[in-house]
Amino acid sequence: MMLAAVRLAEGFMNVEDFLAFLTAANGAAGAEPFAGMAWGGILAAAFLGGLAMNLTPCVLPMVPINLMIIGKSAKRGALYGLGIALAYGAMGVLAAVGGLAFGKIQANPYFNVAIAAIFVALGLSLMGVFAIDFSRARKVGAHREPNGFFAFFMGVVGAVLAGACVAPILIAVLLLTAKLYADGNVFALGLPFVLGLGMGAPWPFAGAGLKVLPKPGAWMTKVNKLFGLLVFCFAAWYGYLAYTGFRGKTAAPAAPAETTPAAGVINVASPKELNLDGLPRPILVDCWATWCKNCTAMERTTLKDPQVRDALKGWTVIRLQAEDIDELLALPDFADIHGLPAFVVFE
């Protein structure tokens, strides 16, 4: 009997959600997100989901950098949040109309070079090599001040970085947007924008709240250098991703003996090498990549949990390294994937 993909899940899942996915009835994972909800509930869910995305592994490490960019300015915070919202709105349109997969963005070496260069510049500024003042708006002439374009631009960048992580709520919103748009509802294209508004909502308040902090002094030199080291770590990471992308090489698959949830795990280094013929059922294909932070987070937490290990006893588990999203989407049973991590069950 030919194997068939019966369900798909994407994004970071905790133990409870992952176990529910494994034990779901055939086709359960294909249910429409937010099914039966009124428009008010859908908009509220999208906004709250955007707020929650500030707690993802992609965004939390960026908080010190975000605060440095925003500084003591609610205006800059609002521009930063607006950049996030417009970026999600634009990418949502692309996802609904053009089928964009967010993983393609961060898998692109040119994108990673640009991000690494930005982080290098920020790190050098924090180390005192040259001055980039994002912490306040200095007046130019008598009445003019900078327009905050950089804060807006970094909001766009932050949205792209978080989008590449593919939080579950983002996938749900994109799927619903694509479906409603295909059904003729043009207004559904605004849902990703609402998601972005939720993610950007805290930053104007963060900028306003910074006004109560002590004024910068000599003590800030050590703090800046500490942040500078953190920023250089980000630059090195994205530089490494760009290097591997330009070289056309993928990192070796993680040795799974101690870190994967079941014995006999099969590592596949590329989607082109995937072959399910003759493998015992059921089969779980775990699609991951070195640039995917949520993949790493799931490997260290959910997939190590004893309950998950027990649930996967008797399964064939394949860890499919998918550095190139296009190669993954070219596989018939994987064409609906929007980002990583992604889990596909075959029975």
C-alpha positions as a Markdown table, in Angstrom:
| # | Residue | x | y | z |
|---|---|---|---|---|
| 1 | Met | 0.0 | 0.0 | 0.0 |
| 2 | Met | 1.4 | 3.4 | -1.0 |
| 3 | Leu | 2.3 | 5.7 | 1.9 |
| 4 | Ala | 0.3 | 9.0 | 2.2 |
| 5 | Ala | 0.8 | 12.1 | 4.3 |
| 6 | Val | -2.1 | 12.3 | 6.7 |
| 7 | Arg | -1.3 | 15.4 | 8.7 |
| 8 | Leu | 1.1 | 18.3 | 9.0 |
| 9 | Ala | 2.2 | 20.6 | 11.8 |
| 10 | Glu | 4.5 | 23.6 | 11.7 |
| 11 | Gly | 6.2 | 25.8 | 14.2 |
| 12 | Phe | 7.3 | 25.3 | 17.8 |
| 13 | Met | 5.1 | 23.0 | 19.8 |
| 14 | Asn | 5.2 | 22.2 | 23.5 |
| 15 | Val | 4.9 | 18.6 | 24.8 |
| 16 | Glu | 1.1 | 18.7 | 25.1 |
| 17 | Asp | 0.6 | 20.1 | 21.6 |
| 18 | Phe | 3.1 | 17.7 | 20.0 |
| 19 | Leu | 1.5 | 14.7 | 21.7 |
| 20 | Ala | -1.9 | 15.9 | 20.5 |
| 21 | Phe | -0.5 | 16.1 | 17.0 |
| 22 | Leu | 0.9 | 12.6 | 17.1 |
| 23 | Thr | -2.3 | 11.1 | 18.3 |
| 24 | Ala | -4.7 | 13.1 | 16.1 |
| 25 | Ala | -7.1 | 11.3 | 13.9 |
| 26 | Asn | -6.3 | 11.2 | 10.2 |
| 27 | Gly | -6.7 | 14.6 | 8.6 |
| 28 | Ala | -7.3 | 16.4 | 12.0 |
| 29 | Ala | -4.3 | 18.7 | 11.4 |
| 30 | Gly | -5.9 | 20.0 | 8.3 |
| 31 | Ala | -8.8 | 21.7 | 10.0 |
| 32 | Glu | -9.2 | 25.3 | 9.2 |
| 33 | Pro | -7.6 | 27.6 | 11.8 |
| 34 | Phe | -10.1 | 29.7 | 13.8 |
| 35 | Ala | -12.9 | 27.6 | 12.4 |
| 36 | Gly | -16.3 | 28.9 | 13.5 |
| 37 | Met | -14.9 | 32.2 | 15.0 |
| 38 | Ala | -16.5 | 35.5 | 14.3 |
| 39 | Trp | -14.4 | 38.2 | 12.6 |
| 40 | Gly | -14.0 | 40.1 | 15.9 |
| 41 | Gly | -12.6 | 36.9 | 17.5 |
| 42 | Ile | -10.3 | 36.3 | 14.6 |
| 43 | Leu | -8.9 | 39.8 | 14.7 |
| 44 | Ala | -8.4 | 39.6 | 18.5 |
| 45 | Ala | -6.7 | 36.2 | 18.2 |
| 46 | Ala | -4.4 | 37.6 | 15.5 |
| 47 | Phe | -3.5 | 40.6 | 17.6 |
| 48 | Leu | -2.9 | 38.6 | 20.8 |
| 49 | Gly | -0.8 | 36.1 | 18.7 |
| 50 | Gly | 1.4 | 39.0 | 17.6 |
| 51 | Leu | 1.9 | 40.0 | 21.2 |
| 52 | Ala | 2.9 | 36.4 | 22.1 |
| 53 | Met | 5.5 | 36.4 | 19.3 |
| 54 | Asn | 7.6 | 38.8 | 21.3 |
| 55 | Leu | 8.3 | 35.8 | 23.6 |
| 56 | Thr | 9.6 | 33.5 | 20.8 |
| 57 | Pro | 13.3 | 32.4 | 20.6 |
| 58 | Cys | 13.9 | 34.8 | 17.7 |
| 59 | Val | 12.6 | 37.9 | 19.4 |
| 60 | Leu | 13.6 | 37.6 | 23.1 |
| 61 | Pro | 17.4 | 37.8 | 22.4 |
| 62 | Met | 16.8 | 41.0 | 20.3 |
| 63 | Val | 15.2 | 42.9 | 23.1 |
| 64 | Pro | 18.4 | 44.8 | 24.2 |
| 65 | Ile | 19.1 | 45.7 | 20.6 |
| 66 | Asn | 15.5 | 46.9 | 20.1 |
| 67 | Leu | 15.7 | 49.0 | 23.2 |
| 68 | Met | 18.9 | 50.6 | 22.0 |
| 69 | Ile | 17.3 | 51.5 | 18.7 |
| 70 | Ile | 14.1 | 52.9 | 20.2 |
| 71 | Gly | 15.8 | 54.7 | 23.1 |
| 72 | Lys | 13.9 | 57.3 | 25.1 |
| 73 | Ser | 11.3 | 57.9 | 22.4 |
| 74 | Ala | 7.7 | 56.7 | 22.2 |
| 75 | Lys | 7.8 | 58.0 | 18.6 |
| 76 | Arg | 10.6 | 55.8 | 17.6 |
| 77 | Gly | 8.9 | 52.9 | 19.4 |
| 78 | Ala | 5.8 | 53.6 | 17.3 |
| 79 | Leu | 7.8 | 53.7 | 14.1 |
| 80 | Tyr | 9.5 | 50.4 | 15.0 |
| 81 | Gly | 6.1 | 48.8 | 15.6 |
| 82 | Leu | 4.8 | 50.3 | 12.4 |
| 83 | Gly | 7.7 | 48.7 | 10.5 |
| 84 | Ile | 6.8 | 45.3 | 12.0 |
| 85 | Ala | 3.1 | 45.7 | 11.1 |
| 86 | Leu | 3.7 | 46.8 | 7.5 |
| 87 | Ala | 6.3 | 44.0 | 7.0 |
| 88 | Tyr | 3.9 | 41.4 | 8.1 |
| 89 | Gly | 1.1 | 43.0 | 6.0 |
| 90 | Ala | 3.3 | 42.9 | 2.9 |
| 91 | Met | 4.6 | 39.3 | 3.5 |
| 92 | Gly | 1.0 | 38.2 | 4.3 |
| 93 | Val | 0.0 | 39.5 | 0.8 |
| 94 | Leu | 2.9 | 37.6 | -0.8 |
| 95 | Ala | 2.1 | 34.5 | 1.2 |
| 96 | Ala | -1.6 | 34.6 | 0.2 |
| 97 | Val | -1.1 | 35.7 | -3.4 |
| 98 | Gly | 2.3 | 34.3 | -4.3 |
| 99 | Gly | 2.8 | 31.4 | -1.9 |
| 100 | Leu | 5.8 | 32.8 | -0.2 |
| 101 | Ala | 7.5 | 30.5 | 2.4 |
| 102 | Phe | 9.2 | 32.5 | 5.1 |
| 103 | Gly | 12.0 | 30.0 | 5.4 |
| 104 | Lys | 13.2 | 31.1 | 1.9 |
| 105 | Ile | 14.1 | 34.5 | 3.3 |
| 106 | Gln | 16.4 | 33.3 | 6.0 |
| 107 | Ala | 17.8 | 30.6 | 3.8 |
| 108 | Asn | 19.0 | 33.2 | 1.3 |
| 109 | Pro | 22.7 | 34.0 | 1.9 |
| 110 | Tyr | 22.4 | 37.6 | 0.6 |
| 111 | Phe | 19.8 | 38.2 | 3.3 |
| 112 | Asn | 22.1 | 36.8 | 5.9 |
| 113 | Val | 25.0 | 38.9 | 4.7 |
| 114 | Ala | 22.9 | 42.0 | 5.1 |
| 115 | Ile | 21.8 | 41.1 | 8.6 |
| 116 | Ala | 25.4 | 40.3 | 9.6 |
| 117 | Ala | 26.6 | 43.6 | 8.3 |
| 118 | Ile | 23.9 | 45.5 | 10.3 |
| 119 | Phe | 24.9 | 43.7 | 13.5 |
| 120 | Val | 28.6 | 44.4 | 12.9 |
| 121 | Ala | 27.8 | 48.1 | 12.5 |
| 122 | Leu | 25.7 | 48.1 | 15.7 |
| 123 | Gly | 28.4 | 46.1 | 17.6 |
| 124 | Leu | 31.2 | 48.5 | 16.6 |
| 125 | Ser | 29.0 | 51.4 | 17.6 |
| 126 | Leu | 28.4 | 49.9 | 21.0 |
| 127 | Met | 32.2 | 49.3 | 21.4 |
| 128 | Gly | 32.8 | 53.0 | 20.8 |
| 129 | Val | 34.5 | 52.7 | 17.4 |
| 130 | Phe | 32.1 | 55.2 | 16.0 |
| 131 | Ala | 28.9 | 56.8 | 17.1 |
| 132 | Ile | 25.4 | 55.8 | 16.0 |
| 133 | Asp | 22.9 | 57.5 | 18.3 |
| 134 | Phe | 19.6 | 55.7 | 18.3 |
| 135 | Ser | 18.8 | 56.5 | 21.9 |
| 136 | Arg | 17.5 | 59.9 | 21.4 |
| 137 | Ala | 16.3 | 62.3 | 18.7 |
| 138 | Arg | 18.7 | 65.2 | 18.3 |
| 139 | Lys | 17.3 | 68.4 | 16.9 |
| 140 | Val | 18.7 | 69.5 | 13.5 |
| 141 | Gly | 18.4 | 73.2 | 13.1 |
| 142 | Ala | 15.8 | 75.0 | 15.0 |
| 143 | His | 12.8 | 72.8 | 14.6 |
| 144 | Arg | 13.7 | 69.6 | 12.8 |
| 145 | Glu | 14.7 | 66.2 | 14.1 |
| 146 | Pro | 15.4 | 62.9 | 12.5 |
| 147 | Asn | 12.4 | 61.1 | 11.1 |
| 148 | Gly | 13.1 | 57.8 | 12.7 |
| 149 | Phe | 13.6 | 55.9 | 9.4 |
| 150 | Phe | 16.2 | 53.6 | 10.9 |
| 151 | Ala | 13.8 | 52.6 | 13.7 |
| 152 | Phe | 11.2 | 51.9 | 11.1 |
| 153 | Phe | 13.7 | 49.9 | 9.0 |
| 154 | Met | 14.8 | 47.8 | 11.9 |
| 155 | Gly | 11.2 | 47.0 | 12.7 |
| 156 | Val | 10.9 | 45.6 | 9.2 |
| 157 | Val | 14.1 | 43.5 | 9.8 |
| 158 | Gly | 12.8 | 42.3 | 13.2 |
| 159 | Ala | 9.6 | 41.2 | 11.6 |
| 160 | Val | 11.4 | 39.2 | 8.9 |
| 161 | Leu | 13.7 | 37.6 | 11.5 |
| 162 | Ala | 10.7 | 36.5 | 13.6 |
| 163 | Gly | 8.8 | 35.4 | 10.6 |
| 164 | Ala | 11.5 | 33.0 | 9.6 |
| 165 | Cys | 11.0 | 31.3 | 12.9 |
| 166 | Val | 7.4 | 30.6 | 11.9 |
| 167 | Ala | 5.6 | 30.7 | 15.2 |
| 168 | Pro | 2.4 | 28.5 | 15.1 |
| 169 | Ile | 0.1 | 31.5 | 15.3 |
| 170 | Leu | 1.8 | 33.0 | 12.2 |
| 171 | Ile | 1.1 | 29.9 | 10.2 |
| 172 | Ala | -2.5 | 29.8 | 11.3 |
| 173 | Val | -3.0 | 33.4 | 10.3 |
| 174 | Leu | -1.3 | 32.9 | 6.9 |
| 175 | Leu | -3.4 | 29.8 | 6.2 |
| 176 | Leu | -6.6 | 31.5 | 7.1 |
| 177 | Thr | -5.6 | 34.6 | 5.0 |
| 178 | Ala | -4.8 | 32.5 | 2.0 |
| 179 | Lys | -8.0 | 30.5 | 2.2 |
| 180 | Leu | -10.3 | 33.5 | 2.7 |
| 181 | Tyr | -8.5 | 35.4 | -0.1 |
| 182 | Ala | -9.0 | 32.4 | -2.4 |
| 183 | Asp | -12.7 | 32.4 | -1.5 |
| 184 | Gly | -12.9 | 36.0 | -2.7 |
| 185 | Asn | -12.5 | 37.9 | 0.7 |
| 186 | Val | -10.0 | 40.6 | -0.1 |
| 187 | Phe | -10.2 | 42.1 | 3.4 |
| 188 | Ala | -8.6 | 38.9 | 4.8 |
| 189 | Leu | -5.3 | 40.3 | 3.5 |
| 190 | Gly | -5.3 | 42.6 | 6.5 |
| 191 | Leu | -5.0 | 39.8 | 9.0 |
| 192 | Pro | -1.2 | 39.6 | 8.9 |
| 193 | Phe | -1.1 | 43.4 | 9.4 |
| 194 | Val | -3.2 | 43.0 | 12.6 |
| 195 | Leu | -0.7 | 40.3 | 13.7 |
| 196 | Gly | 2.1 | 42.7 | 13.1 |
| 197 | Leu | 0.3 | 45.4 | 15.1 |
| 198 | Gly | 0.1 | 43.0 | 18.0 |
| 199 | Met | 3.8 | 42.3 | 17.8 |
| 200 | Gly | 4.7 | 46.0 | 17.5 |
| 201 | Ala | 2.2 | 47.2 | 20.2 |
| 202 | Pro | 4.6 | 47.0 | 23.2 |
| 203 | Trp | 7.4 | 49.1 | 21.7 |
| 204 | Pro | 5.9 | 52.6 | 21.8 |
| 205 | Phe | 5.3 | 52.0 | 25.5 |
| 206 | Ala | 8.8 | 50.6 | 25.9 |
| 207 | Gly | 10.1 | 53.8 | 24.4 |
| 208 | Ala | 8.0 | 56.0 | 26.6 |
| 209 | Gly | 8.9 | 54.0 | 29.7 |
| 210 | Leu | 12.6 | 54.4 | 29.1 |
| 211 | Lys | 12.3 | 58.1 | 30.0 |
| 212 | Val | 12.1 | 57.1 | 33.7 |
| 213 | Leu | 15.5 | 55.4 | 33.6 |
| 214 | Pro | 18.7 | 57.0 | 34.9 |
| 215 | Lys | 20.6 | 59.2 | 32.5 |
| 216 | Pro | 23.5 | 57.6 | 30.7 |
| 217 | Gly | 26.8 | 58.0 | 32.5 |
| 218 | Ala | 30.3 | 56.4 | 32.7 |
| 219 | Trp | 28.7 | 53.1 | 34.0 |
| 220 | Met | 27.0 | 52.7 | 30.5 |
| 221 | Thr | 30.4 | 52.0 | 28.9 |
| 222 | Lys | 30.6 | 48.5 | 30.3 |
| 223 | Val | 27.0 | 47.9 | 29.6 |
| 224 | Asn | 27.4 | 48.9 | 26.0 |
| 225 | Lys | 30.4 | 46.7 | 25.6 |
| 226 | Leu | 28.5 | 43.8 | 27.0 |
| 227 | Phe | 25.7 | 44.4 | 24.5 |
| 228 | Gly | 28.3 | 44.8 | 21.8 |
| 229 | Leu | 29.6 | 41.3 | 22.4 |
| 230 | Leu | 26.1 | 39.9 | 22.2 |
| 231 | Val | 25.5 | 41.8 | 18.9 |
| 232 | Phe | 28.8 | 40.4 | 17.5 |
| 233 | Cys | 27.5 | 36.9 | 18.4 |
| 234 | Phe | 24.5 | 37.6 | 16.2 |
| 235 | Ala | 26.7 | 38.9 | 13.4 |
| 236 | Ala | 28.9 | 35.8 | 13.6 |
| 237 | Trp | 25.9 | 33.5 | 13.4 |
| 238 | Tyr | 24.4 | 35.2 | 10.4 |
| 239 | Gly | 27.8 | 35.4 | 8.8 |
| 240 | Tyr | 28.1 | 31.6 | 9.2 |
| 241 | Leu | 24.7 | 31.1 | 7.7 |
| 242 | Ala | 25.7 | 33.2 | 4.7 |
| 243 | Tyr | 29.0 | 31.3 | 4.3 |
| 244 | Thr | 27.3 | 28.0 | 4.3 |
| 245 | Gly | 24.7 | 29.3 | 1.8 |
| 246 | Phe | 27.3 | 30.6 | -0.6 |
| 247 | Arg | 29.4 | 27.5 | -0.3 |
| 248 | Gly | 26.4 | 25.4 | -1.1 |
| 249 | Lys | 27.0 | 23.2 | 1.8 |
| 250 | Thr | 24.8 | 22.2 | 4.7 |
| 251 | Ala | 26.0 | 21.5 | 8.2 |
| 252 | Ala | 26.3 | 17.8 | 9.1 |
| 253 | Pro | 23.0 | 16.5 | 10.7 |
| 254 | Ala | 23.0 | 16.4 | 14.5 |
| 255 | Ala | 24.1 | 13.1 | 15.9 |
| 256 | Pro | 20.7 | 11.8 | 17.1 |
| 257 | Ala | 21.6 | 9.0 | 19.4 |
| 258 | Glu | 21.3 | 11.0 | 22.6 |
| 259 | Thr | 19.1 | 13.9 | 21.4 |
| 260 | Thr | 16.3 | 12.4 | 19.4 |
| 261 | Pro | 13.1 | 11.0 | 20.9 |
| 262 | Ala | 13.3 | 7.4 | 19.5 |
| 263 | Ala | 15.8 | 4.7 | 18.8 |
| 264 | Gly | 16.7 | 4.0 | 15.2 |
| 265 | Val | 16.2 | 7.6 | 14.0 |
| 266 | Ile | 17.1 | 8.1 | 10.3 |
| 267 | Asn | 19.0 | 11.2 | 9.3 |
| 268 | Val | 18.5 | 12.6 | 5.8 |
| 269 | Ala | 20.8 | 15.4 | 4.8 |
| 270 | Ser | 18.7 | 16.8 | 1.9 |
| 271 | Pro | 15.1 | 16.6 | 0.6 |
| 272 | Lys | 16.5 | 15.1 | -2.6 |
| 273 | Glu | 17.7 | 12.1 | -0.6 |
| 274 | Leu | 14.4 | 11.3 | 1.1 |
| 275 | Asn | 13.0 | 7.8 | 0.4 |
| 276 | Leu | 10.2 | 6.3 | 2.4 |
| 277 | Asp | 10.0 | 3.1 | 0.5 |
| 278 | Gly | 10.0 | 0.0 | 2.7 |
| 279 | Leu | 10.1 | 1.9 | 6.0 |
| 280 | Pro | 7.8 | 0.7 | 8.8 |
| 281 | Arg | 4.7 | 2.8 | 9.5 |
| 282 | Pro | 3.8 | 5.1 | 11.0 |
| 283 | Ile | 6.5 | 7.5 | 9.9 |
| 284 | Leu | 7.3 | 11.0 | 11.3 |
| 285 | Val | 9.4 | 13.3 | 9.1 |
| 286 | Asp | 10.9 | 16.1 | 11.2 |
| 287 | Cys | 11.9 | 18.9 | 8.8 |
| 288 | Trp | 14.6 | 21.2 | 10.3 |
| 289 | Ala | 17.5 | 23.5 | 9.3 |
| 290 | Thr | 20.5 | 25.0 | 11.0 |
| 291 | Trp | 19.1 | 28.5 | 10.6 |
| 292 | Cys | 15.8 | 27.6 | 12.3 |
| 293 | Lys | 15.9 | 28.7 | 16.0 |
| 294 | Asn | 12.6 | 27.0 | 16.8 |
| 295 | Cys | 14.0 | 23.8 | 15.4 |
| 296 | Thr | 16.8 | 24.0 | 17.9 |
| 297 | Ala | 14.4 | 24.9 | 20.7 |
| 298 | Met | 12.1 | 21.9 | 20.0 |
| 299 | Glu | 15.1 | 19.6 | 19.8 |
| 300 | Arg | 16.3 | 20.7 | 23.3 |
| 301 | Thr | 12.9 | 20.6 | 25.0 |
| 302 | Thr | 9.9 | 19.0 | 23.5 |
| 303 | Leu | 11.6 | 16.2 | 21.6 |
| 304 | Lys | 13.7 | 15.2 | 24.6 |
| 305 | Asp | 10.7 | 14.9 | 26.9 |
| 306 | Pro | 10.1 | 11.3 | 28.2 |
| 307 | Gln | 6.4 | 11.4 | 27.2 |
| 308 | Val | 7.3 | 12.2 | 23.6 |
| 309 | Arg | 10.0 | 9.5 | 23.6 |
| 310 | Asp | 7.4 | 7.0 | 24.8 |
| 311 | Ala | 4.8 | 8.1 | 22.3 |
| 312 | Leu | 7.2 | 7.7 | 19.4 |
| 313 | Lys | 8.2 | 4.1 | 20.3 |
| 314 | Gly | 7.3 | 2.0 | 17.3 |
| 315 | Trp | 7.5 | 5.0 | 14.9 |
| 316 | Thr | 10.0 | 5.5 | 12.2 |
| 317 | Val | 11.4 | 9.0 | 12.8 |
| 318 | Ile | 13.2 | 10.7 | 10.0 |
| 319 | Arg | 15.2 | 13.9 | 10.6 |
| 320 | Leu | 15.2 | 15.7 | 7.3 |
| 321 | Gln | 17.6 | 18.6 | 7.0 |
| 322 | Ala | 16.0 | 21.1 | 4.7 |
| 323 | Glu | 18.4 | 24.1 | 4.4 |
| 324 | Asp | 16.9 | 24.9 | 1.0 |
| 325 | Ile | 13.2 | 25.3 | 1.4 |
| 326 | Asp | 12.6 | 25.2 | -2.4 |
| 327 | Glu | 13.9 | 21.6 | -2.4 |
| 328 | Leu | 11.6 | 20.7 | 0.4 |
| 329 | Leu | 8.5 | 22.3 | -1.3 |
| 330 | Ala | 9.3 | 20.4 | -4.5 |
| 331 | Leu | 8.3 | 17.1 | -2.8 |
| 332 | Pro | 4.6 | 16.4 | -3.4 |
| 333 | Asp | 3.7 | 15.7 | 0.2 |
| 334 | Phe | 5.6 | 18.7 | 1.5 |
| 335 | Ala | 4.3 | 21.4 | -0.9 |
| 336 | Asp | 2.0 | 23.0 | 1.8 |
| 337 | Ile | 4.8 | 23.8 | 4.2 |
| 338 | His | 5.2 | 27.5 | 5.0 |
| 339 | Gly | 8.3 | 27.3 | 7.3 |
| 340 | Leu | 10.3 | 25.3 | 9.8 |
| 341 | Pro | 10.2 | 23.2 | 11.9 |
| 342 | Ala | 7.6 | 21.1 | 10.1 |
| 343 | Phe | 6.4 | 17.7 | 11.0 |
| 344 | Val | 4.7 | 15.3 | 8.5 |
| 345 | Val | 3.1 | 12.0 | 9.5 |
| 346 | Phe | 2.8 | 9.2 | 6.9 |
| 347 | Glu | 0.6 | 6.1 | 7.4 |
